[in-house]
Amino acid sequence: MILSRLTSTFLFLLLGFPLISFALDNEPAEEEATFTEADLLEIQKYYTWVDSVETAMNWQNAGSTVTLGDGVATLTVPEGFKFLNPEQGKYILTDVYGNMEGENQGILFPANVEIFNDSAYFVIFSYDNSGYISDKEAQDLDYDELIATMKEDSKEYNKLLKENGYGAMELIGWASEPHYDQADHKLHWAKSLLPEGQEEYLLNYNLLALGRHGYLKMNFVADMYQLDSVQKAIPYLMPAVSFNDGYRYDQFDDSIDKVAAYGIGGLIAGKVLAKTGIFAALAKFGKFIILGIVAVFGGIFKRLKGN
């Protein structure tokens, strides 16, 4: 990790040991990494900023209850997690991670993980009130046909990404096929994505709770190697979210309630081109790539990488 390497280097310098150059991962560096006094001041400035961001966060810890979607649903923060409210979640996602703005009802992190730990996954909450979604087709979906449709639709998503100054995001396929819990009206699936110019696949895992007027979405943003960790978290998150009285799926009234123009298949395929979906998929990609520290430390990182 770049951050851990910078931390070790900075501490080494603070302890008074001479350091002229070093190689990453015990491999010979193509170019020696040398540091000027200005470099060290920039690193110190960065760590001061990191500390200020971390200490400013007002985390809600396990057992806390959080109201979502203006009273529509409730989250009981599960054991092993911590939650940030929408205002601070927006700050982290847009100002710190450098993603384009999108609707969020807060973000959830593993309890033992800091915001600047780029090896951790996180979860973005959002709510869509586009109407009641019928689940009649849920058991009859052809997932091979569905992923083929999604790959075709991704071409339109990529146009939007390009228009907003981002690289394309190739949809590789299912990382985990869709699963619908008929009794609890909750749905989850995962896609494998490859950002343009990158070699590592991203994991985009979605957990949705269906309600009377729409759905609550929990979007896991992670790297592919974290699939197992995310799947282990799903059983804890599914019961942690529930719609409040008057908003539950089984309280739908077809005489007065709006019905969405799409079903379960359309929901998974992303027929509603919501910015929140692209916004969430970009979150991990933007983290430490579009992040402002790249502009500040670009020269140092290049020397660390031996470029």
C-alpha positions in Angstrom: 0.0 0.0 0.0 1.3 3.5 -0.9 0.0 4.9 2.4 1.6 2.3 4.6 4.9 2.7 2.7 4.7 6.5 3.1 3.9 6.0 6.8 7.0 3.8 7.4 9.2 6.2 5.5 8.0 9.2 7.3 8.4 7.6 10.7 11.8 6.4 9.8 12.8 10.0 9.0 11.2 11.3 12.2 13.2 8.9 14.2 16.4 10.5 12.8 17.6 7.7 10.6 19.3 8.7 7.4 17.3 7.6 4.3 18.4 8.4 0.8 16.5 5.8 -1.2 14.6 2.5 -0.8 13.0 -0.2 -3.0 9.3 -1.2 -2.7 8.4 -4.8 -1.8 12.0 -5.8 -1.5 12.5 -5.4 -5.3 15.3 -3.3 -6.9 13.9 0.1 -7.8 14.2 1.3 -11.3 14.9 4.7 -10.0 16.1 5.8 -6.6 13.4 7.5 -4.5 14.9 10.6 -3.0 13.2 13.2 -0.9 13.7 16.9 -0.6 12.7 19.0 2.4 9.7 20.2 0.4 8.6 16.6 -0.1 8.7 15.9 3.6 6.7 19.1 4.4 4.1 17.9 1.9 3.9 14.5 3.5 3.6 16.1 6.9 0.8 18.4 5.6 -1.0 15.4 4.2 -1.0 13.5 7.5 -2.2 16.5 9.3 -5.1 16.7 6.9 -5.8 12.9 7.3 -5.9 13.3 11.0 -8.3 16.3 10.8 -10.7 14.3 8.6 -10.7 11.2 10.8 -11.3 13.1 14.0 -14.1 15.2 12.5 -16.3 12.2 11.8 -19.2 11.5 14.1 -19.6 7.8 13.8 -22.7 5.9 14.9 -21.6 2.6 16.2 -23.1 -0.9 16.5 -26.5 -0.9 18.1 -27.3 2.7 17.0 -30.6 3.2 15.2 -30.6 5.4 12.1 -33.6 6.8 10.2 -33.3 6.5 6.5 -35.2 8.1 3.6 -37.0 10.8 5.7 -38.6 8.3 8.0 -39.2 5.6 5.4 -36.9 2.9 6.9 -34.6 2.2 9.9 -31.1 0.9 10.1 -29.8 -0.8 13.2 -26.1 -0.5 12.8 -24.9 -4.2 12.9 -22.1 -5.5 15.0 -18.7 -4.9 13.4 -19.8 -1.8 11.6 -20.0 2.0 12.0 -22.2 4.5 10.2 -21.8 8.1 8.9 -24.7 10.4 8.3 -25.6 11.7 4.8 -23.9 15.0 5.2 -20.5 13.6 6.3 -21.0 10.7 3.9 -21.3 13.2 1.0 -18.1 14.9 2.2 -16.1 11.7 2.2 -17.5 10.5 -1.1 -17.1 13.7 -3.1 -14.5 15.9 -1.3 -12.2 13.2 0.0 -12.6 10.4 -2.5 -13.2 12.7 -5.5 -16.4 11.2 -6.9 -19.2 13.0 -8.7 -22.2 13.9 -6.5 -25.0 11.4 -6.0 -27.8 10.8 -3.6 -26.8 9.0 -0.4 -28.5 8.2 2.9 -25.2 7.7 4.6 -22.3 5.2 4.4 -21.3 2.2 6.4 -17.7 1.1 7.1 -16.3 -2.0 9.0 -15.8 -0.9 12.6 -12.0 -1.5 12.6 -11.3 0.4 9.4 -10.3 4.0 8.9 -11.5 6.2 6.0 -8.1 6.3 4.4 -7.5 2.6 4.5 -7.8 1.8 0.7 -8.0 -2.0 1.4 -11.4 -1.7 3.0 -14.9 -1.9 1.4 -17.7 0.4 2.4 -21.5 0.6 1.8 -23.4 3.5 0.3 -27.1 3.8 1.3 -29.7 5.4 -1.1 -33.4 5.4 -1.4 -35.5 5.4 -4.6 -39.3 6.2 -4.4 -40.1 5.5 -8.0 -42.9 3.1 -7.0 -43.8 -0.4 -5.9 -41.8 -3.1 -7.7 -43.6 -6.3 -8.4 -41.6 -9.5 -7.6 -43.7 -11.9 -9.7 -41.0 -12.5 -12.2 -38.2 -12.9 -9.7 -38.1 -16.7 -9.8 -38.2 -16.9 -13.6 -35.4 -14.6 -14.7 -32.7 -15.8 -17.1 -29.5 -14.5 -15.7 -27.4 -15.2 -18.8 -29.8 -13.2 -20.9 -29.9 -10.5 -18.2 -26.1 -10.0 -18.0 -26.0 -9.8 -21.8 -28.5 -7.0 -21.8 -26.6 -5.2 -19.0 -23.4 -5.3 -21.0 -25.1 -3.7 -23.9 -26.6 -1.0 -21.7 -23.2 -0.3 -20.2 -22.3 1.4 -23.4 -24.7 4.2 -22.5 -23.3 4.3 -18.9 -19.8 4.7 -20.3 -20.9 7.7 -22.4 -22.0 9.4 -19.3 -18.8 8.6 -17.5 -16.8 10.1 -20.4 -18.9 13.2 -20.4 -18.1 13.6 -16.7 -14.3 13.2 -17.3 -14.0 9.6 -16.1 -12.7 6.6 -17.9 -14.9 3.8 -19.2 -16.0 1.0 -16.9 -16.3 -2.4 -18.6 -18.9 -4.8 -17.2 -17.2 -8.2 -17.1 -20.0 -10.4 -15.7 -21.6 -11.7 -12.5 -19.4 -11.9 -9.5 -22.4 -13.3 -7.7 -25.7 -14.2 -9.4 -28.9 -12.4 -8.2 -30.7 -13.9 -5.2 -34.2 -12.9 -4.1 -35.5 -13.6 -0.6 -39.3 -13.8 -1.3 -40.3 -13.7 2.4 -38.2 -10.7 3.3 -38.4 -8.9 0.0 -34.7 -8.4 -0.2 -32.5 -8.9 -3.3 -28.7 -9.0 -3.7 -26.3 -9.5 -6.6 -22.8 -8.6 -7.6 -21.1 -7.4 -10.8 -17.4 -7.6 -11.8 -16.1 -4.3 -13.3 -12.9 -3.3 -15.0 -12.0 0.4 -15.1 -10.4 1.7 -18.2 -6.6 1.6 -17.9 -6.6 -0.6 -14.8 -5.6 -4.3 -14.3 -7.6 -5.0 -11.1 -11.3 -5.9 -11.2 -13.7 -4.0 -9.0 -16.6 -5.6 -7.1 -20.0 -3.8 -7.2 -22.3 -5.6 -4.8 -25.9 -4.5 -4.4 -28.3 -5.4 -1.6 -31.8 -4.0 -2.0 -34.8 -4.0 0.3 -38.2 -3.5 -1.4 -40.8 -1.3 0.1 -44.3 0.0 -0.6 -43.2 3.0 -2.5 -39.7 2.0 -3.8 -36.5 0.4 -2.6 -33.6 1.0 -0.3 -30.3 0.3 -1.9 -27.1 -0.7 -0.1 -24.2 -0.6 -2.6 -21.0 -2.3 -1.5 -17.9 -0.7 -3.1 -14.9 -3.1 -3.0 -12.1 -4.8 -4.8 -12.8 -8.3 -6.2 -10.6 -10.0 -3.6 -13.0 -8.8 -0.9 -16.0 -10.7 -2.4 -15.8 -13.3 0.4 -15.7 -10.6 3.1 -18.7 -8.9 1.6 -20.7 -12.1 1.3 -20.0 -12.8 4.9 -21.4 -9.3 5.8 -24.7 -9.8 3.9 -26.4 -12.0 6.6 -25.7 -9.2 9.1 -27.0 -6.4 6.9 -30.1 -8.0 5.6 -32.0 -8.0 9.0 -30.4 -4.7 10.0 -32.6 -2.7 7.6 -36.4 -2.6 7.7 -39.2 -0.4 6.4 -41.2 1.5 9.0 -44.9 1.0 9.4 -46.8 2.4 6.5 -43.9 1.8 4.1 -43.6 -2.0 4.2 -43.9 -4.0 1.0 -46.9 -6.0 2.2 -48.8 -2.7 2.9 -49.0 -1.9 -0.9 -52.4 -0.6 -1.9 -53.0 -1.0 -5.7 -55.9 1.5 -5.6 -53.7 4.5 -4.5 -50.0 3.5 -4.7 -47.8 4.1 -7.7 -46.3 1.1 -9.4 -42.8 1.2 -10.9 -42.4 0.9 -14.7 -40.0 -2.0 -14.2 -39.8 -5.3 -12.3 -37.0 -7.2 -10.6 -35.2 -7.9 -13.9 -35.3 -4.2 -14.9 -34.1 -3.2 -11.5 -31.1 -5.5 -11.6 -30.3 -4.5 -15.2 -30.3 -0.9 -14.3 -33.0 0.2 -16.7 -33.4 3.3 -14.7 -30.2 5.1 -15.5 -29.7 6.6 -12.0 -26.6 8.6 -11.4 -26.3 7.0 -8.0 -25.5 3.7 -9.6 -22.6 5.1 -11.6 -21.6 7.3 -8.7 -21.4 4.2 -6.4 -19.4 2.1 -8.9 -16.9 4.9 -9.3 -16.4 5.4 -5.6 -13.7 2.8 -5.2 -12.2 3.8 -8.5 -12.0 7.4 -7.5 -10.5 6.5 -4.1 -6.8 7.3 -4.2 -6.9 7.9 -8.0 -9.1 10.9 -8.5 -8.3 11.9 -4.9 -6.8 15.3 -4.3 -3.6 13.8 -2.8 -2.6 12.6 -6.2 -2.3 16.2 -7.4 -0.3 17.1 -4.2 2.0 14.1 -4.1 2.1 13.1 -7.8 5.9 13.6 -8.1 6.6 11.7 -4.9 4.4 8.8 -5.9 6.1 8.6 -9.2 9.5 8.3 -7.5 8.1 5.7 -5.1 6.9 3.7 -8.0 10.2 4.0 -9.8 8.6 5.6 -12.8 
